[in-house]
Amino acid sequence: MILPMRPVSLFIFDLDGTLANTLEDIADSVNYTLTRLGRESLAVETVQRYVGDGILMLLNRACGGDAALAAEAEPIYSEHHRRNLVNHTTLYPSVKETLAYFSPLPMAVITNKTRDFSEPILERLGIRPFFSLVIGADSGLPLKPAPDSILKIVNDFGVPKDRTVIVGDGTTDARAGKASGIISCAVTYGFRSEEELRTAGPDHVIHEFSALKELFAPEM
């Protein structure tokens, strides 16, 4: 049975694991930091499990829950990562083409990265012009899964919630979508397994970014 496409007037995207595969550069900076602190490096797969809730939580997990050590690690990580944002980072397949397809609509990014990281990544990957707004961890709003940043965007653009979609690879994205009352779409190619994503109850689950064109019809 082929379901009718849902009209959409506003897209909100996560960054890491959704638009771009940033994992290797994140892992490199984490391991550089741990080495500087006299700690053992972590496997990329381990770092992958730690990503998604902001830098401080990432480093707290990487430091084995030692909050004081994580605080010491933060400036080391930030300095290294700022200089090595896109050594290995690439867009996922069909991201640029799909964003172009929906470009008549307003689109935004909400990321638990700070904007001094997220903005240069979007610029260097050539997709920053698609987005009217980028909200990061330094926005003064609570991080996802809190709904505050989504509600700000919906209110700013004056778009109905039932025509607003958040697309992300984390349970935080789906939970933020549900908490704000908008449509949530999980992607399985990112940093979390499909099984884990489904526990958050997303409205849609897709396996490649271009599938958005099969689910949603742009409507101004």
N, C-alpha and C positions, 0 to 999 in steps of 0.2 A: 504493500500500500504506500503510495507516494503522498506525503503530507504537504499541504500548501506552505509556501514560504512565509515566514513571519515578517511583517513590515518593521523596519528599524530606522530610527532617525538620529541615533547617537551611539557611537562605539567607544568603549573604554578598554584599554589594553594594559595588561601587565607587561613588564619588560623581560626580565631574566627568565629563560625557559619558555617564553611565549613568542616574543618577536625575535629574540636573539639568543644564541647559545653562548652564554658568557662563562660557562662552568670552568673551563680550563684556566682562564685568566684569574677567576676568583680563587681557584685552588692554588695557583702559583703564588698569589699574594698571601694567602693563608699560610702556606708552607714556608715562604720567605720569612714571615713574621714569627712562626714557631721556631725556626732555626735561629733567628736573632735572639730569641728568648731561651735558647738552650733546650727546646722541646723537640720531640721526634716529629717528622713530617707525617701527614695523613694521606691516605689513598684518595684519589679524586672521587671515588664512589662514596667515601665517608663524608667528604666536604659537600657532596651533592645532597646528602640527607640533612645537612645543617643549614642549607640556604633557604631563604624565603621570608624570614622574619626580621630583617634588618641587620646591619653590621654588628651591633653590640651583641645580639643574640647569636649570630654566626660565630663570633670570636669567643663568646662565653662557652658555647658548645665545643669549639675547637680546643679550648683551654681546660676541658674537663670539668666545667662548672665553676671554675675559680674566677669569681667576679673581679677581684683585684687584679689578677693577671690579665684578664680580658681588657680591663681599663688601661693597663700598661701597653697592651698590644694594639689598641685602636689607632694611635697616631702612627705607629710603624706600618700597620696594614694600609692605612689611608694614603700615606705618602707613596708607598710602593704601588698601590693599585691605581692611584691617579696617574702615575707615569707609565702604566702598563695595562690600560683599559681594553685595548683591542688588538693585542698581539696575536691572539688566536680566535677572538670573538667573530662570529659570522651571523648573518641573518639565517633564519630557517627557510627551507624551500618555499617559494611562492609568496613570501611575506610582502615584498615590495609591489609585486603585481596585484595582489589582493587589496592592499591599502590603496593603490591607484584606482582600482575598481570602485571602492567605496568613498573615494576622495571628495565627491560632492557633499558628503555628510560631515558634520563636525566629529572629530575624533580626539581622544585624550589618552594620556598615559598616567596610570597610578602605579607607582613603584615604591617598595620599601627601601630602595636605595636613596641616598641623598642626591639632589639635583647636580651637584658638582661632579658626580659620577655619571648619572643617567643622561644629562644633556649632551656631554661630549660623545657618549656612545651613540646616541641617536644621530648626532651630526655626522660622525665619521662613517656611519653605516649608510648615510644618505637618505634617511627617512624622517628626519626632524620636521621638514616642511609639511608633512601630512597632519601634524598634530597642533590643534589650537591651544592646548594646555598640557603641561607636564607637572604633576604633583608628586613630590618626593617625600622622604622621611623627615626632611627639614622644613616642611610646610607649616608646622605648628598644629597639624591635625593628627589625631591618633592613627597609628598604622593599621592597615588591613590585618585582621578581618573586621575591624570597626567600620561602620558604614559612612562615617563623616565625610570622607573625601569624595565618595560617590555622590552623596546627597548634595555636596557643594557644586559638583559639576552639573548634575541634573538641574539644580536650581539656576545656576549661571546661564545655562543654555535654554532653559524653559521647555524642556522636552519631557513628554510623559514617561513615567517609569516603565510602562509596558512596551515602550519602543526604544528602550535603552538596554544595551547588552554589555556585560563585562566578560572579557575573554582572558583566561589565565590558565597556568599550568599547576596552580597550587590549590590546596583546600582553602587557604586564606581568601583566594579570589571568589570561589563559589560561596563561601560563608558570608563574605562581604556583600555579594550580590543578593543573597537571600535576606540578609539583615536590612538592606536598603529597599527591597521590594522590586528590584529590576531583574532582567533575564540574565542568567549565568550560563556561560559556555566554557567547558573545561577542554583543554588540549592534552593529549596523552603522550606527545613526543618530547615533552620537557623534562622537568626534574622530579616528577612524582609519577608513580604507577597509576594505571587506570583503576585498579582496585582501591587504592587509597583515595583517589579523586572522587570516586562514586560514593564514598562514605559521607562526603559533604553535600550530596544531593544536588549536583548541578542540573539545570534544566536541559542542557545538551552536552554531549561528549563528542568531540571530533578527533580524528587521528592525523589530520594535516590541515595547515592553515587555510589552504584554498577552499576547504569544505564550507567555510563561512558563506561563500557565494551560492551554495546549494541550500542553505538554511534560511538566509535572510535577504529580503528585498529592500533595497534602499528607498526611503521615502522621506522627502524633505518636509 
